[in-house]
Amino acid sequence: MSTVTQEQGVGRRALLDGDKARQVLRLAGPVILAMLTQTGVNVVDTYFIGQLPREVAVDGQFALTPSLMFLWAVGGFLSAISVGTLSTTARRFGEGKLEEAGAVLPNAAVVALVGGALGTVVGWYLLPSAFRLLSSNENVVRLGTGYARWRFVGIASMAATAAFKSWYDGIGRTHLHLVAAVAMNIVNGLLCYVLIFGRWGFPRMEIEGAGVAACVSSWIGLLVMFLFTLRPSDVRAYKFYRAGALSQRMMSSLLRLSVPGGIATTAVMTGFLLFTKVVGRIDDAAIAAGAAASYNGAATTIIVEVLSMTFVTCLAFGTATATLVGQSLGRGEPDEAERYGWTSVKIGAAIFGVMGLWMMINPEGVLGAFSHEPAVVTSGTIPLRIMGAMGAVFSTAMILTQALFGAGETRFVMIVELSLHFGCLVPLAYVLGMVLGLGLVGVWTSVAVYAVALAALMVWKFAGGSWKKLVV
């Protein structure tokens, strides 16, 4: 056996490949900070709205969950241009074809901006009806529509920023988006404070002000990412905006890779929207039975916000993995790509297992940081503990999902997400929560079952290795 083969065998048997772990962490670190900072936009909204009078705070926090899910059902579909952008850019960069890699960016940006403009127009007019499908509470519909409409004005910038971010991720410069994310969060925090509460002479807009703040900050983030592409060194190396860079063939290729990822994202958001409707029906049933109020909706919003911080961190590891997988495949090193995937899974399982343990030990403290209503904390305690127990499972599922995206294996992920959301998550949430009367505990138990199934299928597909043969 050759020395190289022996070393590869030892690397596979080792608990953790130190060199690859360092590369994953080097790329993932800035993405984690950027995505956590960007998630701070939603966390700040949830916190400030929770400080409003009770009649606005409870319904307003509940309205945030469907608002964000509507946003991601449309914006997430459009932002899936990032899937094709990262996969193609990483391949061309790994092959050493820098100008071909540079041509990816303007084509992805055009697709994102055109699609985003259409999404804004459609969403603005359909949001009131969409909210009424999920809630019979007119206050939730009113508050949610006012907030979500402004978020939809930022959909084009959201999608285009995802394209710019994924391009730089594809060449390994994951730190650049952190600058844009910090700028976005500063702008959002300041505008939230002045617009929600009417400070410094600004009108008191309450929940609608949070939507305006998020919209403006989104466009600021896109501007920052665009300015990076004007640096002379990047312009010389990649020639982004040269004559003839725009290509129908390139756009078609990006869409071919990205649309399945967009459908998968839309399936996830639609599934969770229906999941939210089950929570709303549990609240309605409690009130119909004589309860003065029910707090399951507000508790669910807080749990989603807490989990979003975990999810975006998982996605950061997934982004780093997708970059390393794509570049390795571009260099013709599929086994190296596989080792990056398993290394990232091990790191993620360790980190998110610990984070989940913290949620299990101190759920009251976590929930109490977002709501001063004791009933909200009580409603969410057991569900948050259930989600904490799923930390390592969620990380495995999400990291390998992104690794498969990096390889160009988007159709499999689409099929799995469609099947699990509409064949498992939504019906199981209804059965456990409504039919069997387990309430919010039953609803969130269905999420745990979904997470286990998703992780198992992603492990099976990645271990099978068929993704190594895909041509991008």
RODOMI-142952 format. One line per 10 residues: number of its first residue (from 1); their letters; for each residue x, y, z of C-alpha. Coordinates in steps of 0.5 Angstrom, whole numbers, always signed. Last residue first. Example, Ala and Ser with C-alpha at 12.3 -4.5 7.8 and 13.67 -1.06 7.14 Angstrom:
% RODOMI-142952
2 = SA = +27/-2/+14  +25/-9/+16
END
This chain:
% RODOMI-142952
472 = VVLKKWSGGA = -44/+43/-27  -43/+35/-29  -45/+30/-24  -41/+24/-22  -39/+26/-15  -47/+26/-13  -47/+19/-14  -43/+18/-8  -48/+14/-4  -46/+17/+3
462 = FKWVMLAALA = -49/+23/+1  -55/+20/-1  -56/+16/+5  -54/+22/+10  -59/+26/+7  -64/+21/+8  -63/+20/+15  -62/+28/+16  -69/+29/+13  -73/+23/+17
452 = VAYVAVSTWV = -70/+26/+24  -72/+33/+22  -79/+31/+20  -80/+27/+27  -77/+33/+31  -82/+38/+27  -88/+33/+28  -86/+33/+36  -87/+41/+35  -94/+40/+33
442 = GVLGLGLVMG = -96/+35/+39  -93/+40/+44  -97/+45/+42  -103/+42/+43  -103/+34/+44  -111/+34/+43  -110/+27/+39  -114/+30/+33  -111/+37/+34  -104/+37/+35
432 = LVYALPVLCG = -102/+30/+34  -106/+29/+28  -105/+36/+25  -98/+36/+26  -97/+29/+23  -101/+32/+17  -96/+38/+16  -89/+35/+17  -90/+28/+14  -93/+28/+7
422 = FHLSLEVIMV = -93/+35/+5  -87/+37/+8  -83/+30/+8  -85/+29/+0  -83/+36/-2  -77/+37/+2  -74/+30/-1  -76/+31/-8  -73/+38/-8  -67/+35/-5
412 = FRTEGAGFLA = -66/+30/-10  -67/+35/-15  -61/+40/-13  -55/+35/-13  -51/+41/-16  -45/+39/-12  -45/+45/-8  -53/+43/-7  -51/+36/-4  -46/+40/+1
402 = QTLIMATSFV = -52/+45/+3  -57/+39/+4  -51/+35/+8  -50/+41/+12  -58/+42/+14  -59/+35/+15  -53/+34/+20  -54/+41/+23  -62/+39/+25  -60/+32/+28
392 = AGMAGMIRLP = -55/+35/+32  -59/+40/+35  -66/+36/+36  -66/+35/+43  -66/+43/+43  -72/+42/+39  -76/+38/+44  -74/+43/+50  -77/+49/+46  -83/+45/+45
382 = ITGSTVVAPE = -83/+44/+53  -82/+51/+55  -87/+54/+49  -93/+55/+53  -90/+57/+60  -86/+62/+57  -92/+65/+53  -97/+65/+59  -91/+69/+63  -92/+75/+58
372 = HSFAGLVGEP = -85/+79/+59  -83/+76/+52  -77/+75/+48  -72/+74/+54  -77/+70/+57  -77/+65/+52  -69/+63/+53  -69/+64/+60  -75/+59/+61  -72/+54/+56
362 = NIMMWLGMVG = -66/+53/+61  -63/+46/+61  -66/+44/+54  -64/+50/+50  -57/+49/+53  -57/+42/+51  -59/+44/+44  -53/+49/+44  -48/+43/+46  -51/+39/+40
352 = FIAAGIKVST = -51/+44/+36  -43/+45/+36  -41/+37/+36  -46/+36/+31  -44/+41/+27  -36/+39/+27  -38/+32/+25  -42/+34/+19  -37/+39/+17  -32/+33/+17
342 = WGYREAEDPE = -36/+29/+13  -37/+34/+8  -30/+36/+7  -28/+28/+6  -33/+27/+1  -30/+33/-3  -23/+30/-2  -26/+24/-5  -29/+28/-11  -22/+31/-13
332 = GRGLSQGVLT = -22/+33/-20  -20/+40/-19  -28/+43/-20  -30/+37/-16  -26/+40/-10  -28/+47/-11  -35/+45/-11  -34/+41/-5  -30/+46/-1  -36/+51/-3
322 = ATATGFALCT = -41/+47/-1  -38/+45/+6  -37/+53/+7  -44/+54/+5  -47/+48/+10  -43/+51/+16  -46/+57/+15  -53/+54/+14  -52/+51/+21  -51/+57/+23
312 = VFTMSLVEVI = -57/+60/+20  -61/+54/+23  -59/+55/+30  -60/+63/+30  -67/+61/+26  -68/+56/+32  -69/+62/+37  -74/+66/+32  -78/+60/+31  -79/+59/+38
302 = ITTAAGNYSA = -81/+66/+39  -86/+65/+34  -89/+59/+36  -89/+62/+43  -93/+68/+40  -98/+63/+37  -99/+58/+43  -101/+64/+47  -108/+63/+48  -113/+68/+51
292 = AAGAAIAADD = -119/+69/+55  -120/+61/+55  -128/+59/+54  -127/+53/+49  -128/+58/+43  -121/+61/+46  -118/+54/+46  -120/+52/+39  -118/+59/+36  -111/+58/+39
282 = IRGVVKTFLL = -111/+51/+37  -113/+53/+30  -107/+58/+30  -102/+53/+31  -105/+49/+25  -104/+55/+21  -97/+55/+23  -96/+48/+21  -99/+50/+14  -94/+56/+14
272 = FGTMVATTAI = -89/+51/+16  -90/+47/+10  -91/+53/+5  -84/+55/+8  -80/+48/+7  -84/+47/+0  -82/+54/-2  -74/+53/-1  -75/+46/-4  -78/+49/-10
262 = GGPVSLRLLS = -72/+54/-10  -67/+49/-10  -70/+45/-16  -70/+52/-19  -63/+54/-18  -59/+48/-22  -63/+49/-28  -64/+57/-27  -56/+58/-27  -56/+54/-33
252 = SMMRQSLAGA = -61/+58/-37  -58/+64/-34  -51/+62/-37  -55/+60/-44  -58/+67/-44  -52/+70/-43  -50/+77/-40  -42/+77/-40  -42/+80/-48  -39/+86/-46
242 = RYFKYARVDS = -35/+86/-40  -39/+87/-33  -35/+82/-29  -28/+82/-31  -26/+76/-27  -19/+78/-25  -18/+85/-27  -25/+87/-24  -23/+84/-18  -17/+87/-17
232 = PRLTFLFMVL = -20/+94/-19  -25/+94/-13  -32/+95/-17  -35/+88/-15  -34/+90/-7  -39/+96/-9  -44/+91/-11  -44/+88/-4  -45/+94/+0  -51/+96/-5
222 = LGIWSSVCAA = -54/+90/-3  -54/+91/+4  -57/+98/+4  -62/+95/+0  -64/+90/+5  -63/+95/+11  -69/+99/+7  -74/+94/+7  -72/+91/+15  -73/+99/+17
212 = VGAGEIEMRP = -80/+99/+13  -82/+92/+16  -81/+94/+23  -84/+101/+22  -91/+97/+20  -90/+94/+27  -91/+100/+31  -91/+106/+26  -90/+112/+31  -88/+118/+26
202 = FGWRGFILVY = -81/+120/+26  -79/+126/+31  -73/+123/+34  -77/+117/+36  -84/+114/+34  -84/+108/+37  -83/+103/+32  -80/+108/+27  -75/+111/+31  -72/+104/+34
192 = CLLGNVINMA = -73/+100/+28  -69/+105/+24  -63/+105/+29  -63/+97/+29  -65/+96/+22  -59/+101/+20  -54/+97/+24  -56/+90/+22  -56/+92/+15  -49/+95/+16
182 = VAAVLHLHTR = -47/+89/+20  -49/+84/+14  -46/+88/+9  -39/+87/+12  -40/+80/+14  -42/+79/+6  -34/+80/+5  -32/+74/+10  -34/+68/+5  -28/+70/+0
172 = GIGDYWSKFA = -28/+62/-2  -29/+63/-9  -36/+60/-9  -37/+64/-3  -36/+71/-7  -41/+68/-12  -46/+66/-6  -46/+73/-3  -47/+77/-10  -53/+72/-11
162 = ATAAMSAIGV = -56/+72/-4  -55/+80/-5  -59/+80/-11  -65/+76/-8  -66/+80/-2  -65/+86/-6  -71/+84/-10  -75/+82/-4  -74/+89/-1  -81/+91/-3
152 = FRWRAYGTGL = -84/+85/+0  -81/+86/+7  -86/+93/+6  -92/+89/+5  -90/+84/+10  -91/+89/+16  -97/+92/+14  -100/+85/+12  -98/+82/+19  -101/+88/+23
142 = RVVNENSSLL = -108/+87/+19  -108/+80/+19  -107/+79/+26  -112/+84/+28  -117/+81/+24  -116/+74/+27  -119/+69/+23  -112/+67/+21  -108/+63/+16  -112/+64/+10
132 = RFASPLLYWG = -114/+71/+12  -106/+72/+12  -106/+70/+4  -112/+74/+2  -108/+80/+5  -102/+79/+2  -104/+78/-5  -103/+85/-7  -96/+87/-5  -94/+80/-6
122 = VVTGLAGGVL = -95/+80/-14  -92/+87/-14  -86/+85/-10  -85/+78/-13  -85/+81/-20  -79/+86/-18  -75/+80/-15  -75/+76/-21  -72/+81/-25  -67/+83/-20
112 = AVVAANPLVA = -65/+76/-18  -65/+74/-26  -60/+80/-27  -56/+78/-21  -55/+71/-23  -52/+73/-30  -48/+79/-27  -45/+74/-23  -43/+68/-27  -39/+72/-32
102 = GAEELKGEGF = -34/+72/-26  -33/+64/-26  -32/+64/-34  -27/+70/-33  -23/+66/-27  -23/+59/-31  -18/+56/-26  -22/+49/-25  -23/+50/-18  -26/+57/-20
92 = RRATTSLTGV = -30/+54/-25  -33/+49/-20  -34/+54/-15  -37/+59/-19  -42/+54/-22  -44/+51/-15  -45/+58/-12  -49/+61/-17  -53/+55/-18  -55/+55/-11
82 = SIASLFGGVA = -55/+63/-10  -61/+63/-15  -65/+60/-9  -66/+67/-7  -72/+67/-12  -75/+61/-8  -73/+64/-1  -76/+71/-3  -83/+68/-5  -84/+62/+1
72 = WLFMLSPTLA = -79/+66/+5  -83/+72/+5  -89/+69/+6  -85/+65/+12  -83/+71/+15  -90/+74/+15  -93/+68/+17  -88/+68/+24  -89/+76/+25  -96/+76/+25
62 = FQGDVAVERP = -96/+72/+32  -91/+77/+35  -96/+83/+33  -102/+79/+36  -98/+79/+42  -95/+86/+42  -101/+90/+39  -106/+88/+45  -100/+88/+50  -98/+95/+49
52 = LQGIFYTDVV = -91/+95/+45  -85/+92/+48  -85/+85/+44  -85/+89/+38  -78/+91/+40  -76/+84/+41  -79/+81/+35  -76/+86/+30  -69/+86/+33  -70/+78/+32
42 = NVGTQTLMAL = -72/+79/+25  -66/+84/+23  -61/+80/+28  -62/+74/+23  -57/+78/+19  -52/+79/+24  -53/+71/+25  -52/+70/+18  -46/+75/+18  -42/+72/+24
32 = IVPGALRLVQ = -44/+65/+21  -41/+66/+14  -35/+69/+17  -33/+63/+21  -35/+58/+16  -30/+59/+11  -24/+58/+16  -28/+53/+20  -29/+49/+14  -21/+50/+13
22 = RAKDGDLLAR = -19/+48/+20  -23/+42/+20  -20/+40/+13  -13/+40/+17  -15/+37/+23  -19/+31/+20  -24/+29/+26  -25/+22/+29  -19/+19/+25  -21/+13/+21
12 = RGVGQEQTVT = -22/+17/+14  -16/+20/+15  -12/+14/+17  -14/+11/+10  -12/+17/+6  -5/+17/+10  -4/+10/+8  -6/+11/+1  -1/+17/+0  +4/+12/+3
2 = SM = +3/+7/-2  +0/+0/+0
END
